[in-house]
C-alpha cells in the first residue's frame, strides 16, 4: 500500500472522499487506519465518512473510538455542516447494535439542533427491535418535529402490528388519515 505522505494533496482528498464510498466500507476503514498511522489529519468530513463506515459494518468499538477522536479534536462542539450527520451516524451505529437507550440519550444531548430524521432513524430501530413502548415515545417526538410526514405514523402502525396490537395499529392509521397526512410512495 502506498504511503499517504507520498500522495499529493489532491490524492489525499480523493482518498478521503473514498471513505464515503457506499460500496466498500471495510476498505474505507482500512484507509482511515492508514491515514491515522501516517499522521494525516482528519477533518470533520473524514470523521463522518469513518462513522458511516463503522455503522455500515457494525464496528461499534471502532465507532466509539472515532467519536472520542472527534471530541479530542474539538469538532464535536463546532458548528459545522457535518455536525448533525456525525450524530446521525453515531445514532445509526448504536441502533444497529441494539443500544436504543444510549442512542436516545445521545440525541437528547446533541449540541446541534435535533431534526426529525435522527428521531426517525431511532423510531425505525424501535420497529426493528420490537420496542413498542420506546417507539410510542419516539413517534411523539417525530410527529412533533415533522407533523406533515407520514413516517412517524407508518412506523408506529407497523410497531403495533408486529406486536399484535391491531387495535392500536388501526387507531394510529386512522389518526393519520384524519389529519390528511399522506404517505409518499418512495418514503418508508
C-alpha positions in Angstrom: 0.0 0.0 0.0 1.3 3.4 -1.0 2.2 5.8 1.8 -0.2 8.7 2.1 2.7 11.1 2.9 3.8 10.5 -0.8 0.4 11.3 -2.2 -0.2 14.8 -3.4 -2.9 16.8 -1.5 -5.4 16.1 -4.3 -4.8 12.4 -3.9 -5.4 12.6 -0.2 -8.7 14.4 -0.8 -9.7 11.7 -3.3 -8.9 9.0 -0.8 -10.8 10.9 1.9 -13.9 11.0 -0.3 -13.5 7.3 -0.9 -14.3 6.9 2.8 -17.8 8.0 1.8 -17.9 5.2 -0.8 -21.1 3.2 -0.2 -19.7 0.0 -1.9 -16.6 -0.8 0.2 -16.9 0.3 3.9 -14.3 -2.2 5.1 -11.8 -0.7 2.7 -12.7 2.8 3.9 -12.0 1.7 7.5 -8.6 0.3 6.4 -7.8 3.6 4.6 -8.8 5.6 7.7 -6.4 3.5 9.8 -3.6 4.1 7.3 -4.3 7.8 7.4 -4.2 7.8 11.2 -0.9 5.8 11.3 0.7 8.1 8.8 -0.3 11.2 10.6 -2.7 12.6 8.0 -5.0 14.8 9.9 -8.7 14.0 9.8 -11.3 16.7 9.3 -15.0 16.7 10.1 -15.9 15.2 6.7 -13.4 12.4 7.1 -14.8 11.6 10.6 -18.3 11.4 9.2 -17.1 9.0 6.5 -15.4 6.8 9.0 -18.5 6.8 11.3 -20.7 6.0 8.4 -18.5 3.0 7.5 -18.4 1.9 11.1 -22.2 1.9 11.2 -22.5 0.0 8.0 -20.2 -2.8 9.0 -21.3 -2.9 12.7 -17.9 -1.7 14.1 -19.3 -0.4 17.4 -15.9 -0.3 19.3 -14.2 1.5 16.4 -17.1 3.9 16.1 -16.8 4.8 19.8 -13.0 5.4 19.4 -13.7 7.7 16.4 -16.2 9.6 18.5 -13.6 10.1 21.2 -11.2 11.4 18.5 -13.9 13.8 17.3 -14.2 15.1 20.9 -10.4 15.3 21.3 -10.0 17.3 18.1 -12.7 19.7 19.2 -15.0 19.1 16.3 -18.0 18.0 18.5 -19.0 21.4 19.7 -18.1 23.2 16.5 -20.9 24.4 14.3 -20.1 22.8 11.0 -22.2 21.4 8.3 -21.5 17.8 9.2 -22.4 18.1 12.9 -25.9 16.6 12.6 -24.7 14.0 10.1 -21.9 12.9 12.5 -24.5 12.4 15.3 -26.8 10.6 12.9 -24.0 8.2 12.1 -23.4 7.5 15.7 -27.1 7.0 16.4 -27.2 4.6 13.4 -24.2 2.7 14.8 -25.9 2.4 18.3 -29.3 1.4 16.9 -27.7 -1.3 14.7 -26.1 -2.7 17.9 -29.5 -2.6 19.7 -28.4 0.2 22.1 -31.6 2.2 21.7 -31.5 3.9 25.1 -27.9 5.0 24.6 -28.9 6.3 21.1 -31.8 8.2 22.6 -29.6 9.7 25.3 -27.1 10.8 22.6 -29.9 12.5 20.6 -31.2 14.4 23.6 -27.7 15.7 24.4 -26.7 16.7 20.9 -25.3 20.3 20.9 -26.7 20.9 17.4 -30.4 21.2 16.5 -32.2 17.9 16.6 -34.2 17.1 13.5 -36.9 14.6 12.7 -34.6 12.5 10.6 -32.4 11.4 13.6 -35.5 10.6 15.6 -37.0 8.7 12.6 -33.8 6.6 12.4 -34.3 5.7 16.1 -38.0 5.0 15.5 -37.1 2.6 12.7 -34.8 0.8 15.2 -37.7 0.6 17.7 -39.7 -1.2 15.0 -36.8 -3.5 14.1 -36.1 -4.4 17.7 -39.9 -4.6 18.6 -39.7 -2.0 21.3 -43.3 -0.6 21.2 -43.0 1.4 24.5 -40.0 3.4 23.3 -41.5 3.5 19.8 -44.5 5.4 21.1 -42.3 8.0 22.8 -40.1 8.5 19.8 -43.1 8.6 17.4 -44.5 11.6 19.5 -41.2 13.4 19.0 -41.1 12.6 15.3 -44.7 13.9 14.9 -43.9 17.0 16.9 -40.9 17.8 14.7 -42.4 16.8 11.4 -46.2 16.7 11.7 -46.7 16.6 7.9 -44.7 13.4 7.4 -46.3 10.0 7.4 -43.2 8.2 8.6 -43.9 8.5 12.3 -47.5 7.2 11.8 -46.4 4.4 9.5 -43.6 3.2 11.7 -45.7 3.3 14.8 -48.5 1.5 13.0 -46.0 -1.2 12.0 -44.6 -1.5 15.5 -48.1 -2.1 16.9 -49.0 -4.6 14.1 -45.7 -6.5 14.7 -46.6 -6.8 18.4 -50.1 -8.0 17.7 -51.7 -4.8 18.9 -54.0 -4.5 16.0 -56.5 -2.1 17.7 -53.7 0.4 18.4 -52.3 -0.1 14.9 -55.7 0.8 13.4 -56.1 3.8 15.6 -52.8 5.3 14.6 -53.6 4.7 10.9 -57.0 6.4 11.3 -55.4 9.3 13.1 -53.0 9.7 10.1 -55.9 9.7 7.7 -57.9 12.1 9.8 -55.0 14.6 9.7 -54.8 14.0 5.9 -51.1 13.0 6.1 -50.4 11.1 3.0 -47.7 8.5 2.5 -45.2 9.2 -0.3 -44.7 6.0 -2.2 -40.9 6.3 -2.2 -40.6 7.1 1.5 -40.7 4.4 4.2 
